[in-house]
């Protein structure tokens, strides 16, 4: 008997092939039958009419930070609501394991680092996760059997360094004996099911003490030794971040990424490729590593988002504005001193100069302060400003836009929420995106779901992209759009029998209304441990989501089922060789 029969659905199978109408039966977690409508004779415990609805494979998000959130939110919301059934975690060199059993303080260091570098609530990290593990395998075991999505994890370079080198991980170099220990620890993690290595060399990544995170101190020899270790395990790969990911790679960074992928003989992915027609030289430069990697026997894949993800800013809390050169030292001052500095015309002029300089890279887009929209305000002086554009307010007041913005924020003791309007929402940028998506080494993703919780909400990129493809810009057809969200990332990671609607494959499925599918506006909710805030987004037009054949979402509401699997390298992933 079938567990469930979906009748008369428009099947978009993930391969890019034309859609077709079929009945799809689920049994024991697998897709048991895909047949013409009305031809399935086997009885089903339950069934539903899906006429006019699209049935697609569950979406695969290749870049998340759900490492901690899954402990207090096994449903990985809102990703699961938006049809994501498989998430890749442990990215950017940051994982919660391994933790040295003899140094309990390392867990506190890790929590503070994750709070700073990935924008996670420190209270939620402290109260929401058990922190009961030491080894990476024990961390995976702590999640097994209690999650609603399928989740695979890279092992973070920062955690490896901290475990072996202690406090010397920040600023120090491993001795030969420590390097051997790090490699042994890394092999142990991959034997337990880690997907491979994640690392960062990005100048934007600092720990809770404001110091460069551990992996930023690693020299190329260390990175290449770890890359070679990846090759010894089935179904593994590399994820790496360098400073040039944000704008344009240096020659040295290109050389390093190519060498890492070639040494491992595995794909290496990085994020995020920002596409802007105003900077036409960026995309060709960022794809040079992919070209050179193929020549060297490797493969480098750029992740890019198919939507513009709004990100709020604030002069009162750590955000992307702190990463503009020269701004961090000012925005890190106590609030009264910060306000005094910001009100100084000379200081503002220098801040604007630095923000508009070439050294600011991709952060230059944040310097158009007249194009900021005022969000939540907290003082009577700012009543009526929510939703208004700074340049309009500045014109009324006869002020320069940045000075106007500073005064608004100062009235709220810097608590004002700011929403910068995107500078790359023009037709030329969207045409360049559509062209770039066709490149063989470009993959959709980079949501950062599970991180930067009160600043951005990238998780709904799946539904918003599909809605745009069906009813908006229509840059990609439905079948190709679904392939880009399902089979393409599944193939990159070597997922076994996931990413397609095919008989015998795992029944990770999403049923949606093509006339309605979309994502709601991001709204701030307080549902994290400790009543901490995060941005959430309602899924529109998603009828149901199944993970391993079990219904996990029905009409944007979680069912409470936790049928997800911790996906382990080798067992659940096959090797995607670049040789």
JOJOMO-V269307 format. One record per residue. N is the residue number from 1. NEAR is the number of other C-alpha atoms within 10 Angstrom. D_LAST is the distance of its C-alpha to the last C-alpha in Angstrom with 1 decimal. Layout:
n;near;d_last
N;NEAR;D_LAST
N;NEAR;D_LAST
//
This chain:
n;near;d_last
1;12;44.4
2;18;42.0
3;18;42.0
4;22;42.0
5;25;42.1
6;21;41.3
7;22;43.3
8;23;43.0
9;25;40.1
10;21;38.2
11;23;34.7
12;24;31.8
13;24;29.0
14;29;26.1
15;20;24.2
16;18;26.1
17;12;28.3
18;12;32.0
19;18;34.0
20;14;36.4
21;21;39.3
22;23;38.9
23;24;40.2
24;27;37.6
25;26;38.5
26;27;37.2
27;21;37.6
28;15;36.6
29;18;34.0
30;22;32.2
31;25;32.7
32;21;35.0
33;20;36.0
34;21;35.4
35;16;38.3
36;15;40.7
37;14;43.4
38;10;46.3
39;10;44.7
40;17;43.6
41;7;46.4
42;10;45.2
43;13;47.2
44;16;45.7
45;10;47.1
46;10;46.7
47;16;45.9
48;12;46.0
49;12;46.5
50;21;43.6
51;15;45.1
52;14;44.1
53;21;41.4
54;24;37.6
55;30;35.5
56;28;31.9
57;32;29.1
58;31;29.6
59;32;28.0
60;29;25.1
61;28;25.6
62;26;22.4
63;25;24.4
64;24;27.6
65;25;29.7
66;25;31.5
67;25;31.1
68;26;34.9
69;22;36.4
70;21;35.4
71;19;37.9
72;17;40.8
73;18;39.4
74;21;37.4
75;27;37.2
76;26;35.1
77;23;37.6
78;23;37.6
79;31;34.0
80;29;34.9
81;30;37.9
82;31;35.7
83;33;33.6
84;30;30.8
85;31;30.0
86;31;26.8
87;24;26.4
88;22;23.7
89;27;25.6
90;29;25.3
91;29;24.1
92;30;24.9
93;25;25.1
94;28;28.2
95;27;28.8
96;23;32.0
97;27;30.6
98;27;30.5
99;25;34.1
100;19;35.9
101;14;38.7
102;9;41.0
103;11;40.9
104;12;42.2
105;12;42.3
106;20;38.5
107;20;38.8
108;16;41.3
109;16;39.1
110;22;36.2
111;23;38.5
112;22;39.9
113;23;36.5
114;25;35.3
115;20;38.6
116;21;38.3
117;21;34.7
118;20;34.1
119;19;37.7
120;25;38.3
121;26;41.9
122;19;42.8
123;16;45.5
124;21;43.1
125;24;40.6
126;17;43.5
127;14;45.2
128;19;42.6
129;16;40.0
130;13;41.0
131;20;39.1
132;12;39.5
133;18;36.1
134;18;34.8
135;20;31.3
136;29;28.5
137;19;28.9
138;16;32.6
139;22;31.9
140;22;29.8
141;14;32.6
142;17;35.2
143;18;33.7
144;17;33.2
145;13;35.7
146;19;37.3
147;22;35.1
148;31;35.3
149;29;31.8
150;23;28.4
151;27;26.9
152;25;23.8
153;28;23.7
154;29;21.5
155;30;23.3
156;28;24.8
157;29;24.5
158;27;28.3
159;28;29.3
160;29;27.4
161;28;29.1
162;24;32.4
163;24;32.4
164;22;31.8
165;20;33.6
166;16;36.3
167;14;38.0
168;13;36.4
169;22;33.1
170;20;34.6
171;14;35.1
172;14;34.1
173;17;31.3
174;18;30.3
175;10;31.6
176;9;29.3
177;10;30.8
178;14;30.2
179;18;26.6
180;14;26.3
181;18;28.2
182;24;26.1
183;21;22.9
184;12;24.8
185;19;26.0
186;24;22.6
187;19;21.3
188;15;24.6
189;25;24.0
190;27;20.6
191;19;22.2
192;19;24.9
193;28;22.6
194;29;21.6
195;31;18.6
196;30;17.3
197;29;18.6
198;29;20.7
199;27;22.4
200;26;24.7
201;23;25.9
202;19;28.1
203;15;31.6
204;16;33.0
205;24;32.2
206;18;35.2
207;20;36.5
208;17;39.9
209;11;41.5
210;11;40.2
211;13;38.0
212;18;34.3
213;29;32.3
214;30;30.8
215;28;27.2
216;23;28.5
217;18;29.6
218;21;26.3
219;12;25.1
220;13;21.6
221;11;21.5
222;16;22.2
223;19;19.6
224;19;16.9
225;17;18.2
226;24;18.1
227;26;14.5
228;17;13.6
229;20;15.8
230;27;13.9
231;20;11.1
232;14;13.9
233;20;14.8
234;22;14.0
235;27;14.1
236;31;14.0
237;29;13.2
238;26;15.0
239;27;18.0
240;23;19.6
241;24;22.8
242;23;24.1
243;17;27.4
244;18;26.1
245;21;24.9
246;21;28.6
247;21;29.1
248;21;27.0
249;19;24.4
250;15;25.4
251;12;23.5
252;9;23.0
253;18;21.7
254;21;19.1
255;14;18.0
256;18;18.0
257;29;16.0
258;25;13.2
259;22;13.2
260;28;13.3
261;30;10.3
262;27;8.2
263;20;10.2
264;28;9.6
265;26;5.9
266;29;8.1
267;25;10.2
268;29;13.2
269;26;16.4
270;26;19.7
271;24;23.2
272;21;25.2
273;25;25.0
274;21;28.7
275;22;29.7
276;20;33.1
277;19;34.5
278;12;36.7
279;13;33.7
280;12;31.9
281;12;29.9
282;18;28.1
283;19;25.6
284;11;24.3
285;15;24.0
286;22;22.3
287;21;19.5
288;15;18.8
289;26;16.3
290;23;14.3
291;15;14.5
292;19;13.7
293;24;10.7
294;16;9.1
295;12;10.3
296;17;9.1
297;19;5.3
298;26;6.8
299;28;9.1
300;29;12.8
301;22;15.4
302;24;19.1
303;23;21.6
304;21;25.0
305;22;28.2
306;22;29.8
307;19;33.3
308;14;35.3
309;16;35.9
310;16;39.3
311;19;39.5
312;20;42.9
313;25;44.0
314;20;46.9
315;26;48.6
316;21;49.5
317;14;46.3
318;17;42.8
319;21;40.8
320;18;38.7
321;18;41.8
322;19;41.6
323;18;38.3
324;24;40.0
325;18;40.5
326;16;43.9
327;17;44.6
328;15;43.6
329;11;46.4
330;18;48.9
331;23;47.7
332;15;47.5
333;13;51.2
334;10;53.7
335;17;54.8
336;11;58.2
337;13;56.8
338;19;53.9
339;22;56.4
340;11;58.5
341;16;55.6
342;21;54.4
343;15;58.0
344;11;58.2
345;11;57.8
346;11;56.4
347;14;53.7
348;16;52.8
349;14;52.6
350;13;50.2
351;19;48.1
352;19;47.9
353;15;47.1
354;18;44.1
355;25;43.0
356;19;43.1
357;15;41.5
358;11;38.0
359;13;37.1
360;20;37.5
361;17;34.4
362;17;33.9
363;19;37.0
364;16;39.1
365;16;39.2
366;20;41.3
367;21;44.0
368;18;45.7
369;23;48.3
370;21;50.7
371;19;48.1
372;25;48.0
373;22;49.7
374;25;51.8
375;17;50.9
376;17;52.9
377;21;55.9
378;15;58.2
379;15;61.4
380;9;64.5
381;11;63.9
382;17;60.7
383;10;62.1
384;10;61.1
385;16;58.1
386;15;55.4
387;13;53.4
388;14;54.8
389;22;52.9
390;24;53.5
391;21;54.3
392;14;57.1
393;19;58.6
394;17;58.4
395;13;60.2
396;9;63.0
397;11;63.4
398;10;63.1
399;13;60.3
400;15;57.0
401;22;54.2
402;21;52.6
403;19;56.1
404;20;56.9
405;24;53.9
406;18;54.7
407;17;58.3
408;22;57.2
409;24;54.8
410;22;57.5
411;17;59.9
412;18;57.6
413;17;57.0
414;21;53.4
415;19;52.7
416;25;52.4
417;21;49.3
418;24;47.8
419;21;45.5
420;21;44.0
421;19;43.8
422;16;40.4
423;14;40.3
424;17;37.5
425;13;39.0
426;12;39.9
427;11;39.0
428;13;36.9
429;18;34.7
430;19;34.3
431;15;33.5
432;15;30.8
433;21;29.3
434;15;29.3
435;11;27.5
436;19;24.9
437;18;24.2
438;12;22.9
439;12;19.9
440;11;16.6
441;19;15.7
442;21;19.2
443;26;20.3
444;26;23.9
445;27;24.9
446;22;26.1
447;28;29.4
448;23;29.9
449;24;32.0
450;27;33.8
451;25;34.1
452;23;36.7
453;21;38.9
454;22;42.0
455;22;40.5
456;24;38.1
457;28;37.2
458;29;33.7
459;29;33.4
460;29;35.1
461;25;32.6
462;30;31.8
463;26;35.4
464;22;36.3
465;25;33.4
466;24;34.3
467;23;38.0
468;17;37.3
469;18;35.2
470;20;38.1
471;13;41.1
472;11;40.4
473;13;38.4
474;15;36.5
475;16;33.5
476;18;31.3
477;12;32.4
478;21;32.7
479;18;30.0
480;17;27.4
481;21;28.7
482;26;28.3
483;23;24.8
484;25;23.9
485;27;25.6
486;28;24.3
487;26;21.4
488;23;19.3
489;24;19.4
490;23;19.2
491;16;15.9
492;19;14.5
493;25;15.8
494;23;15.0
495;24;18.8
496;17;20.0
497;20;22.7
498;28;23.6
499;31;23.8
500;27;25.6
501;27;29.1
502;20;28.4
503;17;30.4
504;15;29.3
505;17;27.2
506;26;28.5
507;30;31.5
508;33;30.5
509;28;32.6
510;25;34.6
511;24;37.7
512;27;39.0
513;18;41.7
514;19;40.3
515;13;43.6
516;16;43.6
517;23;40.1
518;26;40.0
519;23;40.2
520;14;43.4
521;14;44.3
522;18;43.1
523;13;46.0
524;16;46.6
525;14;47.4
526;13;48.3
527;14;46.7
528;19;44.6
529;19;46.0
530;15;48.9
531;12;49.5
532;16;46.8
533;18;45.9
534;22;42.8
535;19;42.2
536;24;41.9
537;21;41.6
538;19;43.0
539;26;40.9
540;20;42.7
541;21;42.4
542;27;40.2
543;22;42.1
544;21;40.1
545;32;36.8
546;29;35.6
547;30;33.2
548;27;32.4
549;22;35.3
550;24;37.8
551;21;39.5
552;26;39.0
553;24;40.4
554;15;43.3
555;15;44.7
556;20;43.1
557;15;44.5
558;19;42.6
559;15;43.8
560;13;43.4
561;18;40.9
562;21;37.9
563;21;35.6
564;26;32.3
565;20;29.7
566;24;27.9
567;24;24.3
568;23;22.6
569;27;19.0
570;21;18.1
571;12;21.4
572;20;21.2
573;23;17.6
574;17;14.6
575;20;11.1
576;19;9.2
577;18;5.6
578;18;3.8
579;12;0.0
//
